[in-house]
Amino acid sequence: MQRSSDSRLERKKAMSLRKLPELNAGARGRIQSFVSPSAMSRWTPGIQAAAGDSSDNTISILDVIGEDWWTGEGVTSNRIAGALRAIGERDVVVNVNSPGGDMFEGVAIYNQLRMHPGRVTVNILGMAASAASVIAMAGDEIRIGRPSFLMIHNCWCLAAGNRHDFAALSEQMAPFDAAMADVYQERTGVDLKRITSLMDKESWIGGSVAVADGWADALLEDSAIKQGSDTQASAVRRIEAALRASGMPRSEAQRVLSEFKSGLSDSAGNGGLSDSAAKPVAAASLQNLLNAMKG
């Protein structure tokens, strides 16, 4: 056990003398990467840092990666770039609870944090899945909650076309999977074949195992994490994931949810509810729909 700990320290010292690998997402072509339904279904969006995010050198990644079509929200590389400019060259703390999303946005954020001149501490509060797990690897120190998870898998996308289109798409995606595996291997020291095997079968790595196997450096105290309330947007995202998991095309899922949203707006208008009163009604209706789908 001591030898393993010593080798990890040596690896970290060596890493401090060189940059982590740069990921290139410029050649994405027709690939559209989305959050996987399995990650979305397991995400608890209300998890956040117990101390709040009031510090001016803290960045919160508590949403899907990339812009969300429903709300226009989500964590984008433009937002992270702005936050890093405001922080300057100081150390930064990045709090993460995300089901992933657009891998290419995740790659851009990873590169931004990788190049930050200050020390980067990543706290995995609930989940760092898919694209969010790539972002987490940019931390000089990675801390994870005991009940929290990293999830790694091959790039997940939606596609349409004939068999030749899918064959071409497979060739396009392979280099991105290989690049992610290289970053995981460089940061953790885990054997590359082991990493690719974990990615192939979509692997969830819990807090204690993540520390023991080198995916994280330390466990977060339970008192550092709290459970807040879910938002209307997060309920909608989970409903969309459930619809897509049932085989419904993304465009159709969006149409269904848009009609549902319009119906809520009409009901609020006919009932004379103010915007502030209508939001809780909409959130409750969305949650009821989600519960009904689970049942």
C-alpha positions in Angstrom: 0.0 0.0 0.0 2.9 2.3 0.9 4.6 1.6 -2.4 1.4 2.4 -4.4 1.1 5.7 -2.5 4.7 6.6 -3.1 4.5 5.8 -6.8 1.4 8.0 -7.1 3.3 10.9 -5.5 6.1 10.4 -7.9 3.7 10.4 -10.8 2.1 13.6 -9.6 5.5 15.3 -9.2 6.4 14.2 -12.8 3.0 15.6 -14.0 3.7 18.9 -12.5 6.8 19.2 -14.7 4.8 18.7 -17.9 1.3 19.6 -19.3 -1.5 17.1 -19.6 -2.2 16.1 -23.2 -4.1 18.6 -25.2 -7.3 17.4 -26.8 -8.3 18.5 -30.2 -12.0 18.7 -31.0 -11.7 20.8 -34.1 -12.4 17.9 -36.5 -15.7 16.9 -35.1 -17.3 16.8 -38.6 -20.9 15.7 -38.4 -20.6 14.2 -34.9 -23.2 15.6 -32.4 -22.4 14.6 -28.9 -25.1 14.5 -26.2 -25.6 13.5 -22.6 -26.3 9.8 -22.4 -29.7 8.8 -21.0 -28.1 6.5 -18.4 -26.1 9.4 -16.9 -29.1 11.7 -17.0 -31.3 9.2 -15.2 -28.8 8.9 -12.4 -28.0 12.6 -12.0 -29.2 14.4 -8.8 -29.0 18.0 -9.9 -29.7 19.5 -6.5 -26.3 18.4 -5.1 -24.0 21.4 -4.5 -21.2 22.6 -2.3 -22.3 23.1 1.3 -20.4 26.3 1.7 -22.0 27.9 -1.4 -20.3 29.4 -4.4 -19.7 32.9 -3.0 -15.9 32.8 -3.4 -14.7 34.8 -6.4 -12.3 32.1 -7.4 -14.8 29.3 -7.5 -16.4 27.9 -10.8 -19.5 25.8 -10.6 -20.2 23.1 -13.2 -23.6 22.0 -11.9 -25.4 21.4 -15.2 -25.2 19.6 -18.5 -22.1 20.4 -20.6 -22.9 22.5 -23.6 -25.9 24.8 -24.2 -29.2 23.2 -23.4 -31.9 23.6 -26.2 -34.8 23.9 -23.7 -33.5 26.7 -21.5 -30.5 28.1 -23.3 -28.5 27.2 -20.1 -25.8 24.6 -19.6 -22.1 25.0 -19.0 -20.2 26.2 -22.1 -16.6 26.9 -22.8 -17.5 30.6 -23.3 -18.8 30.8 -19.8 -15.8 29.1 -18.3 -13.4 31.4 -20.3 -15.2 34.4 -18.9 -14.9 33.0 -15.3 -11.2 32.3 -15.7 -10.6 35.8 -17.1 -12.3 37.2 -14.0 -10.2 35.0 -11.7 -6.9 35.9 -13.4 -3.8 33.9 -12.5 -5.1 32.9 -9.0 -5.8 29.4 -7.9 -9.3 28.2 -8.8 -11.7 25.7 -7.3 -14.1 23.9 -9.7 -17.2 22.3 -8.2 -18.6 19.6 -10.4 -22.0 17.8 -10.5 -22.8 17.1 -14.1 -24.2 14.2 -16.2 -22.0 15.3 -19.1 -23.3 16.4 -22.5 -21.4 17.8 -25.4 -18.0 16.1 -25.4 -16.5 18.8 -27.6 -17.5 21.5 -25.2 -16.1 19.4 -22.4 -12.8 19.1 -24.3 -12.6 22.9 -24.7 -13.2 23.4 -21.0 -10.6 20.7 -20.1 -8.1 22.6 -22.3 -9.0 25.9 -20.6 -8.4 24.5 -17.1 -5.3 22.6 -18.2 -3.7 25.9 -19.4 -4.8 27.9 -16.3 -1.6 29.3 -14.6 -3.0 28.9 -11.1 -3.6 25.7 -9.2 -6.8 23.9 -10.2 -8.7 22.0 -7.5 -11.7 19.9 -8.8 -14.3 18.8 -6.3 -16.7 16.1 -7.6 -19.8 16.8 -5.5 -22.2 14.3 -7.0 -21.3 13.1 -10.5 -18.7 13.8 -13.1 -20.0 11.7 -16.0 -18.9 11.5 -19.6 -17.7 15.0 -20.8 -17.6 16.1 -17.1 -15.2 13.4 -16.3 -12.8 14.7 -18.9 -13.1 18.2 -17.4 -12.3 16.8 -14.0 -9.0 15.3 -15.2 -7.6 18.9 -15.6 -7.4 19.3 -11.9 -4.0 19.5 -10.2 -5.9 18.0 -7.3 -9.2 16.0 -7.7 -11.3 15.5 -4.6 -14.5 13.3 -4.7 -17.4 12.7 -2.3 -17.6 9.2 -0.8 -21.0 8.6 -2.4 -20.1 10.5 -5.6 -19.2 9.0 -9.0 -17.0 9.4 -12.0 -18.4 7.8 -15.1 -16.3 7.1 -18.2 -17.5 5.7 -21.6 -16.8 6.1 -25.3 -18.2 9.2 -26.9 -22.0 9.1 -27.0 -23.9 10.6 -29.9 -27.1 10.4 -31.9 -26.9 9.6 -35.6 -29.0 8.8 -38.6 -28.1 7.3 -42.0 -27.4 4.1 -43.9 -24.7 1.5 -43.0 -22.0 3.4 -44.9 -22.8 6.5 -42.9 -22.5 4.6 -39.6 -19.3 3.0 -40.7 -17.8 6.4 -41.5 -19.1 7.8 -38.2 -17.4 5.0 -36.3 -14.1 5.8 -37.9 -14.6 9.5 -37.1 -15.4 8.8 -33.4 -12.5 6.4 -32.8 -9.8 9.1 -32.5 -11.8 11.0 -29.9 -12.2 7.9 -27.7 -8.5 7.2 -28.0 -7.7 10.8 -27.0 -9.9 10.6 -24.0 -8.3 7.3 -23.0 -4.9 9.0 -23.2 -5.9 11.8 -20.9 -7.4 9.3 -18.4 -4.2 7.2 -18.5 -1.9 10.2 -18.2 -3.7 11.6 -15.2 -4.4 8.4 -13.3 -1.5 6.0 -14.3 -4.0 3.2 -14.9 -3.1 0.8 -17.6 -4.4 2.0 -21.0 -5.9 -1.3 -21.9 -7.8 -1.3 -18.6 -9.1 2.2 -19.3 -10.3 1.4 -22.8 -12.0 -1.7 -21.4 -13.7 0.5 -18.7 -14.8 2.9 -21.4 -16.2 0.2 -23.7 -18.6 -1.0 -21.0 -19.4 2.4 -19.5 -18.0 2.3 -16.0 -19.2 4.1 -12.8 -16.3 4.6 -10.3 -17.4 5.4 -6.8 -15.5 7.8 -4.4 -13.4 5.4 -2.4 -12.5 3.3 -5.5 -11.7 6.5 -7.4 -9.1 7.5 -4.8 -7.7 4.0 -4.4 -7.2 3.6 -8.2 -5.8 7.0 -8.9 -8.8 8.7 -10.5 -9.0 11.1 -7.6 -6.5 12.3 -4.9 -8.7 12.5 -1.8 -12.2 12.1 -0.5 -14.3 15.2 0.3 -15.8 15.5 3.8 -19.5 14.7 3.9 -20.1 18.1 5.4 -18.7 19.8 2.2 -21.7 18.6 0.2 -25.4 19.5 0.5 -28.6 18.5 -1.2 -30.4 21.5 -2.7 -33.7 21.6 -4.6 -34.1 20.5 -8.2 -35.0 23.0 -10.9 -37.7 22.9 -13.6 -35.0 22.7 -16.2 -33.4 19.6 -14.6 -36.8 17.9 -14.5 -37.3 18.6 -18.2 -33.9 17.2 -19.0 -34.6 14.0 -17.1 -37.9 13.6 -18.9 -36.2 14.1 -22.3 -33.6 11.5 -21.4 -36.4 9.0 -20.4 -38.2 9.7 -23.8 -35.0 9.2 -25.7 -34.2 6.0 -23.7 -37.5 4.6 -24.9 -36.3 5.0 -28.5 -38.0 8.4 -29.3 -35.9 10.5 -31.7 -34.5 13.7 -30.0 -36.4 16.0 -32.3 -39.7 14.2 -31.4 -38.8 14.4 -27.7 -38.2 18.1 -28.0 -41.5 18.6 -29.8 -43.4 16.7 -27.1 -41.8 18.8 -24.3 -42.3 22.0 -26.2 -46.0 21.3 -26.5 -46.1 20.4 -22.8 -44.4 23.6 -22.0 -46.8 25.6 -24.1 -49.7 23.9 -22.4 -48.4 24.9 -19.0 -48.0 28.5 -20.2 -51.5 28.6 -21.5 -52.9 27.1 -18.3 -51.0 29.7 -16.3 -52.3 32.5 -18.5 -55.9 31.4 -18.4 -55.8 31.0 -14.7 -54.4 34.4 -14.2 -51.2 33.2 -12.5 -48.2 35.5 -12.2 -44.9 34.3 -13.6 -43.6 33.7 -10.0 -46.7 31.7 -9.2 -46.7 29.8 -12.5 -43.1 28.5 -12.1 -43.8 26.3 -9.1 -46.9 24.9 -10.9 -44.8 24.1 -14.0 -42.1 22.5 -12.0 -44.6 20.4 -10.1 -46.3 19.3 -13.3 -43.0 18.3 -14.8 -42.0 16.3 -11.8 -45.4 14.6 -11.7 -44.9 13.7 -15.4 -41.4 12.3 -14.6 -42.8 10.3 -11.7 -45.6 8.9 -13.9 -43.0 7.8 -16.5 -40.9 6.1 -13.9 -44.0 4.2 -12.7 
